[in-house]
Every structure is written in C-alpha cells, then in structure tokens.
Amino acid sequence: MVHLITVYPPEDLFLEDVLKQAGISVIKIREAIGTVHGLSIGPLAEIKLYVPKAQEQAANEIIRDIEKFSICNNNESD
C-alpha cells in the first residue's frame, strides 16, 4: 500500500467512494482521538488514504481529475 493523499472529513468519504467505484481498494488511517472528539480540522482530524501500489497511477489520475474539476468550478464562481 502507498500513501495517496491526506484529507479531512467529509472529503475522505467522497474520495473513498469514487475510488472504490473505479475498482481501487482504499484503506483509511486516522488518529482515533480525533474521531472520538469529533474533530474535523487540524492534525488529529487528518485521514490518510492508501491504495495498492499497482493501482497508484489510476488513483492519482482520479484525484487529479477531481482537483481539476474543483478548481474550474471555484474559478467560475469568482
């Protein structure tokens, strides 16, 4: 498994779902104390997504496409 990206809730749920729909296995690792206290910002709220090395390139392409779409939409609202 290789580290793909570090995100915060609820972005982890969205990315996990998109990656799984593309047939990419995802493991999420987070600090348990952040979840217990309901943190959604800061280092204790970080969620690291990991994917198999063999699927890393496909996962990175999906992340880039999502980021590109997000940037385009943010620029349109200016």
PDB file with one MODEL, atoms N, CA, C and O in Angstrom:
MODEL        1
ATOM      1  N   MET A   1       0.844  -1.175   0.000  1.00  0.00           N
ATOM      2  CA  MET A   1       0.000   0.000   0.000  1.00  0.00           C
ATOM      3  C   MET A   1       0.893   1.243   0.000  1.00  0.00           C
ATOM      4  O   MET A   1       1.946   1.277   0.636  1.00  0.00           O
ATOM      5  N   VAL A   2       0.440   2.256  -0.730  1.00  0.00           N
ATOM      6  CA  VAL A   2       1.171   3.518  -0.796  1.00  0.00           C
ATOM      7  C   VAL A   2       0.231   4.653  -0.407  1.00  0.00           C
ATOM      8  O   VAL A   2      -0.972   4.607  -0.667  1.00  0.00           O
ATOM      9  N   HIS A   3       0.810   5.670   0.223  1.00  0.00           N
ATOM     10  CA  HIS A   3       0.028   6.834   0.626  1.00  0.00           C
ATOM     11  C   HIS A   3      -0.391   7.602  -0.618  1.00  0.00           C
ATOM     12  O   HIS A   3       0.440   7.947  -1.458  1.00  0.00           O
ATOM     13  N   LEU A   4      -1.687   7.865  -0.727  1.00  0.00           N
ATOM     14  CA  LEU A   4      -2.222   8.578  -1.881  1.00  0.00           C
ATOM     15  C   LEU A   4      -2.422  10.052  -1.575  1.00  0.00           C
ATOM     16  O   LEU A   4      -1.950  10.915  -2.315  1.00  0.00           O
ATOM     17  N   ILE A   5      -3.126  10.342  -0.478  1.00  0.00           N
ATOM     18  CA  ILE A   5      -3.475  11.725  -0.167  1.00  0.00           C
ATOM     19  C   ILE A   5      -3.901  11.804   1.297  1.00  0.00           C
ATOM     20  O   ILE A   5      -4.362  10.820   1.875  1.00  0.00           O
ATOM     21  N   THR A   6      -3.741  12.978   1.882  1.00  0.00           N
ATOM     22  CA  THR A   6      -4.229  13.245   3.230  1.00  0.00           C
ATOM     23  C   THR A   6      -5.349  14.264   3.121  1.00  0.00           C
ATOM     24  O   THR A   6      -5.178  15.321   2.513  1.00  0.00           O
ATOM     25  N   VAL A   7      -6.496  13.948   3.710  1.00  0.00           N
ATOM     26  CA  VAL A   7      -7.682  14.803   3.611  1.00  0.00           C
ATOM     27  C   VAL A   7      -8.345  14.935   4.979  1.00  0.00           C
ATOM     28  O   VAL A   7      -7.908  14.338   5.963  1.00  0.00           O
ATOM     29  N   TYR A   8      -9.397  15.723   5.012  1.00  0.00           N
ATOM     30  CA  TYR A   8     -10.199  15.914   6.219  1.00  0.00           C
ATOM     31  C   TYR A   8     -11.636  15.498   5.936  1.00  0.00           C
ATOM     32  O   TYR A   8     -12.071  15.501   4.785  1.00  0.00           O
ATOM     33  N   PRO A   9     -12.381  15.134   6.998  1.00  0.00           N
ATOM     34  CA  PRO A   9     -13.786  14.791   6.800  1.00  0.00           C
ATOM     35  C   PRO A   9     -14.549  15.989   6.243  1.00  0.00           C
ATOM     36  O   PRO A   9     -14.207  17.124   6.577  1.00  0.00           O
ATOM     37  N   PRO A  10     -15.526  15.795   5.443  1.00  0.00           N
ATOM     38  CA  PRO A  10     -16.060  14.551   4.883  1.00  0.00           C
ATOM     39  C   PRO A  10     -15.446  14.193   3.532  1.00  0.00           C
ATOM     40  O   PRO A  10     -15.931  13.287   2.855  1.00  0.00           O
ATOM     41  N   GLU A  11     -14.388  14.892   3.136  1.00  0.00           N
ATOM     42  CA  GLU A  11     -13.763  14.621   1.838  1.00  0.00           C
ATOM     43  C   GLU A  11     -13.308  13.166   1.722  1.00  0.00           C
ATOM     44  O   GLU A  11     -13.323  12.597   0.630  1.00  0.00           O
ATOM     45  N   ASP A  12     -12.905  12.567   2.836  1.00  0.00           N
ATOM     46  CA  ASP A  12     -12.459  11.173   2.812  1.00  0.00           C
ATOM     47  C   ASP A  12     -13.553  10.234   2.313  1.00  0.00           C
ATOM     48  O   ASP A  12     -13.278   9.290   1.574  1.00  0.00           O
ATOM     49  N   LEU A  13     -14.790  10.495   2.718  1.00  0.00           N
ATOM     50  CA  LEU A  13     -15.905   9.638   2.308  1.00  0.00           C
ATOM     51  C   LEU A  13     -16.143   9.728   0.806  1.00  0.00           C
ATOM     52  O   LEU A  13     -16.366   8.718   0.139  1.00  0.00           O
ATOM     53  N   PHE A  14     -16.093  10.946   0.288  1.00  0.00           N
ATOM     54  CA  PHE A  14     -16.291  11.163  -1.147  1.00  0.00           C
ATOM     55  C   PHE A  14     -15.200  10.464  -1.957  1.00  0.00           C
ATOM     56  O   PHE A  14     -15.490   9.722  -2.895  1.00  0.00           O
ATOM     57  N   LEU A  15     -13.937  10.711  -1.582  1.00  0.00           N
ATOM     58  CA  LEU A  15     -12.825  10.126  -2.335  1.00  0.00           C
ATOM     59  C   LEU A  15     -12.817   8.605  -2.235  1.00  0.00           C
ATOM     60  O   LEU A  15     -12.566   7.916  -3.224  1.00  0.00           O
ATOM     61  N   GLU A  16     -13.090   8.088  -1.053  1.00  0.00           N
ATOM     62  CA  GLU A  16     -13.138   6.634  -0.884  1.00  0.00           C
ATOM     63  C   GLU A  16     -14.200   6.030  -1.805  1.00  0.00           C
ATOM     64  O   GLU A  16     -13.955   5.013  -2.452  1.00  0.00           O
ATOM     65  N   ASP A  17     -15.363   6.646  -1.864  1.00  0.00           N
ATOM     66  CA  ASP A  17     -16.445   6.139  -2.701  1.00  0.00           C
ATOM     67  C   ASP A  17     -16.079   6.189  -4.184  1.00  0.00           C
ATOM     68  O   ASP A  17     -16.298   5.222  -4.913  1.00  0.00           O
ATOM     69  N   VAL A  18     -15.521   7.315  -4.626  1.00  0.00           N
ATOM     70  CA  VAL A  18     -15.135   7.454  -6.037  1.00  0.00           C
ATOM     71  C   VAL A  18     -14.073   6.418  -6.406  1.00  0.00           C
ATOM     72  O   VAL A  18     -14.164   5.776  -7.453  1.00  0.00           O
ATOM     73  N   LEU A  19     -13.076   6.257  -5.553  1.00  0.00           N
ATOM     74  CA  LEU A  19     -12.011   5.294  -5.838  1.00  0.00           C
ATOM     75  C   LEU A  19     -12.548   3.863  -5.861  1.00  0.00           C
ATOM     76  O   LEU A  19     -12.180   3.074  -6.732  1.00  0.00           O
ATOM     77  N   LYS A  20     -13.408   3.532  -4.913  1.00  0.00           N
ATOM     78  CA  LYS A  20     -13.973   2.176  -4.881  1.00  0.00           C
ATOM     79  C   LYS A  20     -14.840   1.908  -6.104  1.00  0.00           C
ATOM     80  O   LYS A  20     -14.844   0.795  -6.632  1.00  0.00           O
ATOM     81  N   GLN A  21     -15.576   2.923  -6.558  1.00  0.00           N
ATOM     82  CA  GLN A  21     -16.387   2.754  -7.765  1.00  0.00           C
ATOM     83  C   GLN A  21     -15.508   2.496  -8.988  1.00  0.00           C
ATOM     84  O   GLN A  21     -15.942   1.862  -9.949  1.00  0.00           O
ATOM     85  N   ALA A  22     -14.279   2.987  -8.946  1.00  0.00           N
ATOM     86  CA  ALA A  22     -13.333   2.755 -10.041  1.00  0.00           C
ATOM     87  C   ALA A  22     -12.588   1.429  -9.872  1.00  0.00           C
ATOM     88  O   ALA A  22     -11.700   1.105 -10.662  1.00  0.00           O
ATOM     89  N   GLY A  23     -12.954   0.666  -8.841  1.00  0.00           N
ATOM     90  CA  GLY A  23     -12.321  -0.627  -8.617  1.00  0.00           C
ATOM     91  C   GLY A  23     -11.003  -0.557  -7.880  1.00  0.00           C
ATOM     92  O   GLY A  23     -10.215  -1.501  -7.922  1.00  0.00           O
ATOM     93  N   ILE A  24     -10.754   0.561  -7.200  1.00  0.00           N
ATOM     94  CA  ILE A  24      -9.495   0.755  -6.476  1.00  0.00           C
ATOM     95  C   ILE A  24      -9.733   0.518  -4.989  1.00  0.00           C
ATOM     96  O   ILE A  24     -10.614   1.133  -4.389  1.00  0.00           O
ATOM     97  N   SER A  25      -8.947  -0.371  -4.404  1.00  0.00           N
ATOM     98  CA  SER A  25      -9.041  -0.641  -2.971  1.00  0.00           C
ATOM     99  C   SER A  25      -8.489   0.542  -2.193  1.00  0.00           C
ATOM    100  O   SER A  25      -7.492   1.141  -2.594  1.00  0.00           O
ATOM    101  N   VAL A  26      -9.133   0.881  -1.082  1.00  0.00           N
ATOM    102  CA  VAL A  26      -8.726   2.033  -0.276  1.00  0.00           C
ATOM    103  C   VAL A  26      -8.676   1.629   1.190  1.00  0.00           C
ATOM    104  O   VAL A  26      -9.578   0.962   1.698  1.00  0.00           O
ATOM    105  N   ILE A  27      -7.615   2.043   1.856  1.00  0.00           N
ATOM    106  CA  ILE A  27      -7.517   1.910   3.306  1.00  0.00           C
ATOM    107  C   ILE A  27      -7.369   3.312   3.866  1.00  0.00           C
ATOM    108  O   ILE A  27      -6.578   4.112   3.367  1.00  0.00           O
ATOM    109  N   LYS A  28      -8.147   3.605   4.920  1.00  0.00           N
ATOM    110  CA  LYS A  28      -8.068   4.911   5.573  1.00  0.00           C
ATOM    111  C   LYS A  28      -7.426   4.729   6.948  1.00  0.00           C
ATOM    112  O   LYS A  28      -7.762   3.809   7.694  1.00  0.00           O
ATOM    113  N   ILE A  29      -6.497   5.630   7.260  1.00  0.00           N
ATOM    114  CA  ILE A  29      -5.854   5.619   8.573  1.00  0.00           C
ATOM    115  C   ILE A  29      -6.005   7.007   9.171  1.00  0.00           C
ATOM    116  O   ILE A  29      -5.727   8.018   8.526  1.00  0.00           O
ATOM    117  N   ARG A  30      -6.457   7.030  10.428  1.00  0.00           N
ATOM    118  CA  ARG A  30      -6.657   8.303  11.118  1.00  0.00           C
ATOM    119  C   ARG A  30      -6.329   8.149  12.597  1.00  0.00           C
ATOM    120  O   ARG A  30      -6.243   7.037  13.117  1.00  0.00           O
ATOM    121  N   GLU A  31      -6.149   9.275  13.261  1.00  0.00           N
ATOM    122  CA  GLU A  31      -5.949   9.280  14.702  1.00  0.00           C
ATOM    123  C   GLU A  31      -7.292   8.996  15.369  1.00  0.00           C
ATOM    124  O   GLU A  31      -8.268   9.701  15.113  1.00  0.00           O
ATOM    125  N   ALA A  32      -7.353   7.995  16.203  1.00  0.00           N
ATOM    126  CA  ALA A  32      -8.612   7.625  16.849  1.00  0.00           C
ATOM    127  C   ALA A  32      -9.152   8.748  17.733  1.00  0.00           C
ATOM    128  O   ALA A  32     -10.365   8.943  17.804  1.00  0.00           O
ATOM    129  N   ILE A  33      -8.285   9.475  18.395  1.00  0.00           N
ATOM    130  CA  ILE A  33      -8.735  10.527  19.314  1.00  0.00           C
ATOM    131  C   ILE A  33      -9.489  11.628  18.574  1.00  0.00           C
ATOM    132  O   ILE A  33     -10.407  12.231  19.131  1.00  0.00           O
ATOM    133  N   GLY A  34      -9.114  11.890  17.342  1.00  0.00           N
ATOM    134  CA  GLY A  34      -9.815  12.899  16.556  1.00  0.00           C
ATOM    135  C   GLY A  34     -11.252  12.507  16.300  1.00  0.00           C
ATOM    136  O   GLY A  34     -12.150  13.347  16.357  1.00  0.00           O
ATOM    137  N   THR A  35     -11.476  11.233  16.019  1.00  0.00           N
ATOM    138  CA  THR A  35     -12.826  10.730  15.786  1.00  0.00           C
ATOM    139  C   THR A  35     -13.638  10.767  17.071  1.00  0.00           C
ATOM    140  O   THR A  35     -14.807  11.154  17.057  1.00  0.00           O
ATOM    141  N   VAL A  36     -13.030  10.368  18.177  1.00  0.00           N
ATOM    142  CA  VAL A  36     -13.724  10.346  19.469  1.00  0.00           C
ATOM    143  C   VAL A  36     -14.212  11.739  19.844  1.00  0.00           C
ATOM    144  O   VAL A  36     -15.315  11.896  20.366  1.00  0.00           O
ATOM    145  N   HIS A  37     -13.390  12.748  19.577  1.00  0.00           N
ATOM    146  CA  HIS A  37     -13.744  14.121  19.943  1.00  0.00           C
ATOM    147  C   HIS A  37     -14.452  14.874  18.822  1.00  0.00           C
ATOM    148  O   HIS A  37     -14.767  16.054  18.977  1.00  0.00           O
ATOM    149  N   GLY A  38     -14.703  14.216  17.708  1.00  0.00           N
ATOM    150  CA  GLY A  38     -15.443  14.842  16.613  1.00  0.00           C
ATOM    151  C   GLY A  38     -14.688  15.949  15.906  1.00  0.00           C
ATOM    152  O   GLY A  38     -15.300  16.887  15.395  1.00  0.00           O
ATOM    153  N   LEU A  39     -13.365  15.855  15.870  1.00  0.00           N
ATOM    154  CA  LEU A  39     -12.566  16.884  15.210  1.00  0.00           C
ATOM    155  C   LEU A  39     -12.676  16.764  13.697  1.00  0.00           C
ATOM    156  O   LEU A  39     -12.676  15.661  13.151  1.00  0.00           O
ATOM    157  N   SER A  40     -12.769  17.909  13.023  1.00  0.00           N
ATOM    158  CA  SER A  40     -12.820  17.889  11.560  1.00  0.00           C
ATOM    159  C   SER A  40     -11.754  18.784  10.940  1.00  0.00           C
ATOM    160  O   SER A  40     -11.684  18.904   9.717  1.00  0.00           O
ATOM    161  N   ILE A  41     -10.924  19.413  11.768  1.00  0.00           N
ATOM    162  CA  ILE A  41      -9.797  20.208  11.284  1.00  0.00           C
ATOM    163  C   ILE A  41      -8.592  19.939  12.169  1.00  0.00           C
ATOM    164  O   ILE A  41      -8.729  19.454  13.293  1.00  0.00           O
ATOM    165  N   GLY A  42      -7.412  20.256  11.655  1.00  0.00           N
ATOM    166  CA  GLY A  42      -6.188  20.085  12.425  1.00  0.00           C
ATOM    167  C   GLY A  42      -5.593  18.703  12.255  1.00  0.00           C
ATOM    168  O   GLY A  42      -6.212  17.819  11.664  1.00  0.00           O
ATOM    169  N   PRO A  43      -4.383  18.518  12.778  1.00  0.00           N
ATOM    170  CA  PRO A  43      -3.650  17.273  12.561  1.00  0.00           C
ATOM    171  C   PRO A  43      -4.352  16.023  13.107  1.00  0.00           C
ATOM    172  O   PRO A  43      -4.183  14.936  12.555  1.00  0.00           O
ATOM    173  N   LEU A  44      -5.129  16.164  14.173  1.00  0.00           N
ATOM    174  CA  LEU A  44      -5.809  14.992  14.725  1.00  0.00           C
ATOM    175  C   LEU A  44      -7.008  14.566  13.891  1.00  0.00           C
ATOM    176  O   LEU A  44      -7.536  13.471  14.084  1.00  0.00           O
ATOM    177  N   ALA A  45      -7.440  15.407  12.977  1.00  0.00           N
ATOM    178  CA  ALA A  45      -8.579  15.077  12.113  1.00  0.00           C
ATOM    179  C   ALA A  45      -8.132  14.528  10.758  1.00  0.00           C
ATOM    180  O   ALA A  45      -8.962  14.067   9.974  1.00  0.00           O
ATOM    181  N   GLU A  46      -6.842  14.573  10.480  1.00  0.00           N
ATOM    182  CA  GLU A  46      -6.343  14.113   9.178  1.00  0.00           C
ATOM    183  C   GLU A  46      -6.684  12.644   8.936  1.00  0.00           C
ATOM    184  O   GLU A  46      -6.629  11.812   9.841  1.00  0.00           O
ATOM    185  N   ILE A  47      -7.033  12.359   7.698  1.00  0.00           N
ATOM    186  CA  ILE A  47      -7.284  10.981   7.282  1.00  0.00           C
ATOM    187  C   ILE A  47      -6.381  10.706   6.088  1.00  0.00           C
ATOM    188  O   ILE A  47      -6.436  11.404   5.075  1.00  0.00           O
ATOM    189  N   LYS A  48      -5.554   9.686   6.222  1.00  0.00           N
ATOM    190  CA  LYS A  48      -4.626   9.322   5.148  1.00  0.00           C
ATOM    191  C   LYS A  48      -5.230   8.165   4.362  1.00  0.00           C
ATOM    192  O   LYS A  48      -5.618   7.141   4.925  1.00  0.00           O
ATOM    193  N   LEU A  49      -5.298   8.354   3.046  1.00  0.00           N
ATOM    194  CA  LEU A  49      -5.816   7.307   2.172  1.00  0.00           C
ATOM    195  C   LEU A  49      -4.649   6.561   1.531  1.00  0.00           C
ATOM    196  O   LEU A  49      -3.715   7.172   1.011  1.00  0.00           O
ATOM    197  N   TYR A  50      -4.717   5.246   1.577  1.00  0.00           N
ATOM    198  CA  TYR A  50      -3.701   4.379   0.993  1.00  0.00           C
ATOM    199  C   TYR A  50      -4.345   3.483  -0.056  1.00  0.00           C
ATOM    200  O   TYR A  50      -5.482   3.039   0.105  1.00  0.00           O
ATOM    201  N   VAL A  51      -3.613   3.225  -1.121  1.00  0.00           N
ATOM    202  CA  VAL A  51      -4.079   2.344  -2.194  1.00  0.00           C
ATOM    203  C   VAL A  51      -2.968   1.351  -2.525  1.00  0.00           C
ATOM    204  O   VAL A  51      -1.804   1.600  -2.211  1.00  0.00           O
ATOM    205  N   PRO A  52      -3.315   0.228  -3.156  1.00  0.00           N
ATOM    206  CA  PRO A  52      -2.272  -0.718  -3.568  1.00  0.00           C
ATOM    207  C   PRO A  52      -1.321  -0.070  -4.574  1.00  0.00           C
ATOM    208  O   PRO A  52      -1.742   0.728  -5.410  1.00  0.00           O
ATOM    209  N   LYS A  53      -0.063  -0.412  -4.488  1.00  0.00           N
ATOM    210  CA  LYS A  53       0.954   0.138  -5.389  1.00  0.00           C
ATOM    211  C   LYS A  53       0.550  -0.046  -6.855  1.00  0.00           C
ATOM    212  O   LYS A  53       0.776   0.842  -7.676  1.00  0.00           O
ATOM    213  N   ALA A  54      -0.039  -1.183  -7.180  1.00  0.00           N
ATOM    214  CA  ALA A  54      -0.431  -1.467  -8.562  1.00  0.00           C
ATOM    215  C   ALA A  54      -1.542  -0.542  -9.057  1.00  0.00           C
ATOM    216  O   ALA A  54      -1.724  -0.389 -10.265  1.00  0.00           O
ATOM    217  N   GLN A  55      -2.287   0.078  -8.136  1.00  0.00           N
ATOM    218  CA  GLN A  55      -3.397   0.958  -8.513  1.00  0.00           C
ATOM    219  C   GLN A  55      -3.084   2.436  -8.270  1.00  0.00           C
ATOM    220  O   GLN A  55      -3.948   3.298  -8.434  1.00  0.00           O
ATOM    221  N   GLU A  56      -1.849   2.716  -7.880  1.00  0.00           N
ATOM    222  CA  GLU A  56      -1.465   4.089  -7.533  1.00  0.00           C
ATOM    223  C   GLU A  56      -1.645   5.062  -8.703  1.00  0.00           C
ATOM    224  O   GLU A  56      -2.187   6.152  -8.515  1.00  0.00           O
ATOM    225  N   GLN A  57      -1.206   4.692  -9.882  1.00  0.00           N
ATOM    226  CA  GLN A  57      -1.296   5.599 -11.028  1.00  0.00           C
ATOM    227  C   GLN A  57      -2.753   5.923 -11.354  1.00  0.00           C
ATOM    228  O   GLN A  57      -3.091   7.085 -11.577  1.00  0.00           O
ATOM    229  N   ALA A  58      -3.609   4.919 -11.383  1.00  0.00           N
ATOM    230  CA  ALA A  58      -5.031   5.150 -11.676  1.00  0.00           C
ATOM    231  C   ALA A  58      -5.662   6.028 -10.605  1.00  0.00           C
ATOM    232  O   ALA A  58      -6.457   6.915 -10.918  1.00  0.00           O
ATOM    233  N   ALA A  59      -5.314   5.789  -9.348  1.00  0.00           N
ATOM    234  CA  ALA A  59      -5.863   6.587  -8.250  1.00  0.00           C
ATOM    235  C   ALA A  59      -5.403   8.039  -8.353  1.00  0.00           C
ATOM    236  O   ALA A  59      -6.194   8.958  -8.137  1.00  0.00           O
ATOM    237  N   ASN A  60      -4.137   8.249  -8.680  1.00  0.00           N
ATOM    238  CA  ASN A  60      -3.626   9.619  -8.837  1.00  0.00           C
ATOM    239  C   ASN A  60      -4.318  10.351  -9.980  1.00  0.00           C
ATOM    240  O   ASN A  60      -4.587  11.548  -9.879  1.00  0.00           O
ATOM    241  N   GLU A  61      -4.606   9.642 -11.063  1.00  0.00           N
ATOM    242  CA  GLU A  61      -5.317  10.261 -12.185  1.00  0.00           C
ATOM    243  C   GLU A  61      -6.718  10.703 -11.766  1.00  0.00           C
ATOM    244  O   GLU A  61      -7.174  11.778 -12.152  1.00  0.00           O
ATOM    245  N   ILE A  62      -7.388   9.882 -10.987  1.00  0.00           N
ATOM    246  CA  ILE A  62      -8.727  10.237 -10.499  1.00  0.00           C
ATOM    247  C   ILE A  62      -8.653  11.461  -9.599  1.00  0.00           C
ATOM    248  O   ILE A  62      -9.469  12.374  -9.722  1.00  0.00           O
ATOM    249  N   ILE A  63      -7.682  11.483  -8.697  1.00  0.00           N
ATOM    250  CA  ILE A  63      -7.518  12.629  -7.791  1.00  0.00           C
ATOM    251  C   ILE A  63      -7.239  13.896  -8.600  1.00  0.00           C
ATOM    252  O   ILE A  63      -7.817  14.947  -8.319  1.00  0.00           O
ATOM    253  N   ARG A  64      -6.365  13.807  -9.594  1.00  0.00           N
ATOM    254  CA  ARG A  64      -6.064  14.979 -10.439  1.00  0.00           C
ATOM    255  C   ARG A  64      -7.312  15.467 -11.167  1.00  0.00           C
ATOM    256  O   ARG A  64      -7.553  16.671 -11.245  1.00  0.00           O
ATOM    257  N   ASP A  65      -8.105  14.542 -11.699  1.00  0.00           N
ATOM    258  CA  ASP A  65      -9.336  14.929 -12.391  1.00  0.00           C
ATOM    259  C   ASP A  65     -10.303  15.637 -11.447  1.00  0.00           C
ATOM    260  O   ASP A  65     -10.927  16.632 -11.818  1.00  0.00           O
ATOM    261  N   ILE A  66     -10.423  15.125 -10.238  1.00  0.00           N
ATOM    262  CA  ILE A  66     -11.315  15.749  -9.253  1.00  0.00           C
ATOM    263  C   ILE A  66     -10.806  17.135  -8.897  1.00  0.00           C
ATOM    264  O   ILE A  66     -11.589  18.084  -8.839  1.00  0.00           O
ATOM    265  N   GLU A  67      -9.500  17.268  -8.656  1.00  0.00           N
ATOM    266  CA  GLU A  67      -8.933  18.573  -8.309  1.00  0.00           C
ATOM    267  C   GLU A  67      -9.083  19.559  -9.461  1.00  0.00           C
ATOM    268  O   GLU A  67      -9.376  20.734  -9.235  1.00  0.00           O
ATOM    269  N   LYS A  68      -8.888  19.096 -10.691  1.00  0.00           N
ATOM    270  CA  LYS A  68      -9.031  19.963 -11.856  1.00  0.00           C
ATOM    271  C   LYS A  68     -10.473  20.464 -11.969  1.00  0.00           C
ATOM    272  O   LYS A  68     -10.704  21.645 -12.226  1.00  0.00           O
ATOM    273  N   PHE A  69     -11.429  19.575 -11.779  1.00  0.00           N
ATOM    274  CA  PHE A  69     -12.839  19.942 -11.840  1.00  0.00           C
ATOM    275  C   PHE A  69     -13.177  20.932 -10.729  1.00  0.00           C
ATOM    276  O   PHE A  69     -13.899  21.904 -10.953  1.00  0.00           O
ATOM    277  N   SER A  70     -12.655  20.683  -9.542  1.00  0.00           N
ATOM    278  CA  SER A  70     -12.917  21.552  -8.392  1.00  0.00           C
ATOM    279  C   SER A  70     -12.345  22.945  -8.621  1.00  0.00           C
ATOM    280  O   SER A  70     -13.000  23.939  -8.310  1.00  0.00           O
ATOM    281  N   ILE A  71     -11.135  23.029  -9.160  1.00  0.00           N
ATOM    282  CA  ILE A  71     -10.502  24.322  -9.432  1.00  0.00           C
ATOM    283  C   ILE A  71     -11.299  25.081 -10.486  1.00  0.00           C
ATOM    284  O   ILE A  71     -11.512  26.285 -10.352  1.00  0.00           O
ATOM    285  N   CYS A  72     -11.739  24.390 -11.527  1.00  0.00           N
ATOM    286  CA  CYS A  72     -12.530  25.041 -12.585  1.00  0.00           C
ATOM    287  C   CYS A  72     -13.823  25.608 -12.019  1.00  0.00           C
ATOM    288  O   CYS A  72     -14.202  26.730 -12.351  1.00  0.00           O
ATOM    289  N   ASN A  73     -14.497  24.855 -11.177  1.00  0.00           N
ATOM    290  CA  ASN A  73     -15.756  25.325 -10.597  1.00  0.00           C
ATOM    291  C   ASN A  73     -15.542  26.482  -9.638  1.00  0.00           C
ATOM    292  O   ASN A  73     -16.368  27.393  -9.576  1.00  0.00           O
ATOM    293  N   ASN A  74     -14.449  26.461  -8.889  1.00  0.00           N
ATOM    294  CA  ASN A  74     -14.166  27.565  -7.966  1.00  0.00           C
ATOM    295  C   ASN A  74     -13.876  28.849  -8.725  1.00  0.00           C
ATOM    296  O   ASN A  74     -14.264  29.928  -8.276  1.00  0.00           O
ATOM    297  N   ASN A  75     -13.202  28.756  -9.862  1.00  0.00           N
ATOM    298  CA  ASN A  75     -12.889  29.942 -10.661  1.00  0.00           C
ATOM    299  C   ASN A  75     -14.137  30.535 -11.297  1.00  0.00           C
ATOM    300  O   ASN A  75     -14.209  31.749 -11.484  1.00  0.00           O
ATOM    301  N   GLU A  76     -15.119  29.708 -11.635  1.00  0.00           N
ATOM    302  CA  GLU A  76     -16.347  30.191 -12.254  1.00  0.00           C
ATOM    303  C   GLU A  76     -17.177  31.025 -11.294  1.00  0.00           C
ATOM    304  O   GLU A  76     -17.926  31.902 -11.724  1.00  0.00           O
ATOM    305  N   SER A  77     -17.053  30.760  -9.995  1.00  0.00           N
ATOM    306  CA  SER A  77     -17.874  31.485  -9.025  1.00  0.00           C
ATOM    307  C   SER A  77     -17.292  32.848  -8.671  1.00  0.00           C
ATOM    308  O   SER A  77     -17.944  33.630  -7.979  1.00  0.00           O
ATOM    309  N   ASP A  78     -16.079  33.150  -9.131  1.00  0.00           N
ATOM    310  CA  ASP A  78     -15.449  34.448  -8.834  1.00  0.00           C
ATOM    311  C   ASP A  78     -16.040  35.561  -9.661  1.00  0.00           C
ATOM    312  O   ASP A  78     -15.624  36.713  -9.534  1.00  0.00           O
TER     313      ASP A  78
ENDMDL
END
